[in-house]
Amino acid sequence: MNKYLKNPRIQAALGLVVVVLLGWWLAKTPAKNSATPAAQEQQTAPETVAPKTETKTDPGTPSTWEGMLKLSDDPQKGNLMLLTTDKKIYIRTNRDFSALVDKVVLVTYEGTSDAFRLGDIVEKSVQNSDTGN
């Protein structure tokens, strides 16, 4: 057995097997945001989780939520959370909305608060009605 292990071809084959098995194992484990920022912007398949108290809407009709966008207090549920007047909505997305954190935003979505597809998150524009004399 020892003479087989000294053969460079067998050493290379064993090394290749180890590399393939390691690659397969790493591919099966969940990634922890190891993608580059450019690749993160390309991915648009967010997963979302929210409390089950929202009324149902038609999945094809875009709806909006208004609230304060924060970093999530529970990363298992999502990387962002929206604090509305009556609930906390967790959002998981690969898109970069860090410029909108701690601001009042409008979130467009399709579906229900239990299972929705994120449309966009934009800052709510403040209209000053008392600027005119």
N, C-alpha and C positions, 0 to 999 in steps of 0.2 A: 504494500500500500504506500509506503514511504517513497518508493521510486516513482510512483504515479504522480505524487504531489510535487515532485521536483521537475516534472515536465512542464515547460513554459506554456504549451498549448492548453494543458489541463488547468494550469493556474489562471490563464486568461479566460477560459470557459467558466471557471468557478467565480471569478471576479465579475464577469458579465451577468451570471445568474444572480449574484448578490445585488448588483446595480439594478437589474430589472425588478427583483422582488422589492427593493427599497423604493423604487419609483412607483410601483403598484400600490404599496402600502401608503405612501405619501399622497397619492392621488385619491385614495379612499377616505382619508381623514379630512374633515372640514377645514377650509382655508380661513385664516384669521386676518382678513384685509391685507393680503400680501400683494395685491394687484397694484400697478402703478396708477397715479391719479388720472392719466389719460385713458387708461383701460377702464377705470371706474366710471368715467363719464359716458363711455360707450355702452355700458351695461344699463339696461332700463327695465329690469324685471324685479321690482321691489316686492318684498313680502311684508305683510302688515298684520298686526294683532291689536285688538282693541276690546274694551269691555263689551259684553253682550246686552246692551241696553238700548241700542239705537234702533229706530224704526227702519223697516226695509224700504229700499228704493229700487227702481228699475236699473239693472246692471248697465244698460246702454245709455242712460241719461247722466251726463256729468253733473255733479253736485259740488258744493263748497262747504268748507268749515272755516271759521274764523277763530283765531286764538294766538297765544304766545308760543312761539317755537323754542324748544329747549333741547339740550342734550338729554338723552334718555337716562332715567334713574334705574333702569333694568335692561342691560344690554341683551339679555336673552329674548326680550320681547321686541326690541328695535333699537336702532342707533339714535333716533330722534323721537321726541314726543311733542304732541300739540296739546296745550292746556286751553280748553275751551271753557265757557262759563259753567258747563254742567258735567264735563267728563275729561278724562285724560286718554289721548289716542296715541298709541305707539306706532311709529313708522320705521320700517327697515328699507333702506335704499342705498345704492352705491353712488348715487349722484351727490355732488358736493353742495350742500346748502349751508355751510358754516358761516357765510356772510349774513344769513338771516336769523341766526341763533340769537335769542333774547329780543326779538322784534315781533310785532303783531303782523301776522301773515294771513293770506287767504290760500287755502289748500283745495285744489280741485281733485276730485276722485270719481270713480265709477264703481258702483256696487253698494255694499252696506258697510257699517263700521266693523262688522265681524270679518268680512272678506271683501277688500276693495283693491282697486288698481289705482295707483297714484298717478295723477295727471301732472300737476306742476305746483310749486310753492312759490308765491310771489309776496313781496312786502305790500301791506295794505297802505295805500296812499292816504295821507292825512289831508283833508280838505278844510281849510280855514274859512269858516263862514263869517267870522267877525273881523276880517281884514279890511272890509269896505267901511267908509265913514258914512 
